[in-house]
Amino acid sequence: MLGCFLIGLVWIVVYYMTGNDLAIPLMSSLGQYNLVVGIGFMAVGFVYATRWE
């Protein structure tokens, strides 16, 4: 759960920090969809959080 939250947060932060100078091959091909990927990781973390007992 926490791993998914952190991966999503780091993904979005790295995307914003690199800006238009995306040297990471996968991130440069995704463009604005990097936000969808980061929020998707956070959503999966939220699903895990609701199922945690």
PAZAKE-637742 format. One line per field, with one value per atom (N, C-alpha, C): residue in one letter; x negated, y, z; residue number from 1. Coordinates in nm, 3 decimals, always signed. Layout:
residues N
residu = c(a_...)
xx = c(X_...)
yy = c(Y_...)
zz = c(Z_...)
num = c(NUM_...)
end
This chain:
residues 53
residu = c(m_m_m_l_l_l_g_g_g_c_c_c_f_f_f_l_l_l_i_i_i_g_g_g_l_l_l_v_v_v_w_w_w_i_i_i_v_v_v_v_v_v_y_y_y_y_y_y_m_m_m_t_t_t_g_g_g_n_n_n_d_d_d_l_l_l_a_a_a_i_i_i_p_p_p_l_l_l_m_m_m_s_s_s_s_s_s_l_l_l_g_g_g_q_q_q_y_y_y_n_n_n_l_l_l_v_v_v_v_v_v_g_g_g_i_i_i_g_g_g_f_f_f_m_m_m_a_a_a_v_v_v_g_g_g_f_f_f_v_v_v_y_y_y_a_a_a_t_t_t_r_r_r_w_w_w_e_e_e)
xx = c(-0.083_+0.000_-0.088_-0.177_-0.264_-0.359_-0.399_-0.486_-0.420_-0.293_-0.219_-0.204_-0.173_-0.163_-0.296_-0.405_-0.535_-0.580_-0.554_-0.591_-0.515_-0.386_-0.306_-0.355_-0.387_-0.436_-0.571_-0.662_-0.794_-0.782_-0.692_-0.674_-0.634_-0.537_-0.489_-0.595_-0.665_-0.769_-0.882_-0.925_-1.032_-0.986_-0.861_-0.808_-0.810_-0.766_-0.765_-0.905_-0.995_-1.131_-1.209_-1.187_-1.260_-1.201_-1.075_-1.011_-1.012_-1.052_-1.056_-1.184_-1.280_-1.408_-1.404_-1.304_-1.288_-1.396_-1.490_-1.599_-1.564_-1.453_-1.410_-1.324_-1.364_-1.295_-1.144_-1.104_-0.962_-0.881_-0.934_-0.860_-0.847_-0.946_-0.937_-0.834_-0.814_-0.715_-0.573_-0.557_-0.422_-0.368_-0.454_-0.410_-0.322_-0.206_-0.116_-0.052_-0.060_-0.005_-0.086_-0.200_-0.275_-0.192_-0.108_-0.020_+0.081_+0.131_+0.226_+0.157_+0.033_-0.041_-0.064_-0.108_-0.131_-0.004_+0.103_+0.230_+0.284_+0.256_+0.297_+0.230_+0.100_+0.031_+0.092_+0.126_+0.188_+0.326_+0.400_+0.533_+0.522_+0.423_+0.402_+0.366_+0.285_+0.253_+0.377_+0.468_+0.592_+0.678_+0.682_+0.759_+0.699_+0.566_+0.502_+0.533_+0.541_+0.568_+0.708_+0.803_+0.939_+0.955_+0.867_+0.876_+0.786_+0.711_+0.619_+0.695_+0.665_+0.734_+0.639)
yy = c(-0.118_+0.000_+0.126_+0.134_+0.252_+0.259_+0.143_+0.138_+0.198_+0.166_+0.221_+0.373_+0.419_+0.564_+0.633_+0.577_+0.639_+0.633_+0.521_+0.510_+0.614_+0.628_+0.729_+0.870_+0.899_+1.032_+1.061_+0.965_+0.982_+0.996_+0.919_+0.926_+1.068_+1.125_+1.259_+1.365_+1.351_+1.449_+1.446_+1.327_+1.317_+1.376_+1.352_+1.408_+1.561_+1.620_+1.765_+1.824_+1.755_+1.806_+1.806_+1.706_+1.701_+1.794_+1.828_+1.922_+1.872_+1.957_+1.920_+1.846_+1.841_+1.775_+1.629_+1.557_+1.419_+1.331_+1.292_+1.205_+1.059_+1.033_+0.896_+0.852_+0.746_+0.708_+0.683_+0.610_+0.578_+0.703_+0.789_+0.909_+1.006_+1.014_+1.108_+1.064_+0.933_+0.886_+0.899_+0.903_+0.913_+1.056_+1.153_+1.292_+1.321_+1.380_+1.415_+1.293_+1.178_+1.057_+1.011_+1.074_+1.045_+1.075_+1.176_+1.207_+1.094_+1.037_+0.926_+0.805_+0.780_+0.668_+0.689_+0.809_+0.839_+0.831_+0.888_+0.883_+0.741_+0.664_+0.523_+0.443_+0.466_+0.399_+0.437_+0.564_+0.608_+0.548_+0.532_+0.470_+0.324_+0.254_+0.114_+0.109_+0.203_+0.210_+0.235_+0.318_+0.344_+0.218_+0.141_+0.015_-0.081_-0.089_-0.174_-0.124_+0.007_+0.063_+0.027_+0.021_-0.012_-0.161_-0.244_-0.387_-0.434_-0.342_-0.377_-0.397_-0.504_-0.532_-0.527)
zz = c(+0.000_+0.000_+0.000_+0.098_+0.104_-0.015_-0.063_-0.179_-0.302_-0.322_-0.437_-0.423_-0.301_-0.280_-0.312_-0.262_-0.283_-0.428_-0.496_-0.637_-0.719_-0.692_-0.764_-0.738_-0.613_-0.578_-0.643_-0.635_-0.696_-0.847_-0.909_-1.054_-1.096_-1.025_-1.060_-1.030_-0.918_-0.884_-0.987_-1.026_-1.126_-1.259_-1.294_-1.418_-1.414_-1.303_-1.294_-1.281_-1.214_-1.195_-1.327_-1.411_-1.538_-1.641_-1.629_-1.721_-1.864_-1.956_-2.097_-2.133_-2.043_-2.069_-2.022_-2.064_-2.019_-2.079_-1.994_-2.039_-2.018_-1.951_-1.925_-2.043_-2.113_-2.238_-2.221_-2.119_-2.102_-2.072_-1.987_-1.950_-2.067_-2.150_-2.263_-2.365_-2.380_-2.476_-2.423_-2.290_-2.232_-2.232_-2.218_-2.216_-2.095_-2.118_-2.009_-1.943_-2.006_-1.946_-1.825_-1.799_-1.678_-1.554_-1.561_-1.449_-1.426_-1.533_-1.522_-1.457_-1.495_-1.438_-1.289_-1.250_-1.109_-1.026_-1.076_-1.003_-1.002_-1.105_-1.108_-0.998_-0.978_-0.868_-0.734_-0.719_-0.594_-0.575_-0.683_-0.675_-0.633_-0.686_-0.645_-0.498_-0.451_-0.308_-0.225_-0.274_-0.202_-0.194_-0.303_-0.302_-0.201_-0.196_-0.095_+0.045_+0.064_+0.196_+0.244_+0.153_+0.195_+0.224_+0.173_+0.197_+0.311_+0.372_+0.478_+0.609_+0.677_+0.804_+0.920)
num = c(1_1_1_2_2_2_3_3_3_4_4_4_5_5_5_6_6_6_7_7_7_8_8_8_9_9_9_10_10_10_11_11_11_12_12_12_13_13_13_14_14_14_15_15_15_16_16_16_17_17_17_18_18_18_19_19_19_20_20_20_21_21_21_22_22_22_23_23_23_24_24_24_25_25_25_26_26_26_27_27_27_28_28_28_29_29_29_30_30_30_31_31_31_32_32_32_33_33_33_34_34_34_35_35_35_36_36_36_37_37_37_38_38_38_39_39_39_40_40_40_41_41_41_42_42_42_43_43_43_44_44_44_45_45_45_46_46_46_47_47_47_48_48_48_49_49_49_50_50_50_51_51_51_52_52_52_53_53_53)
end
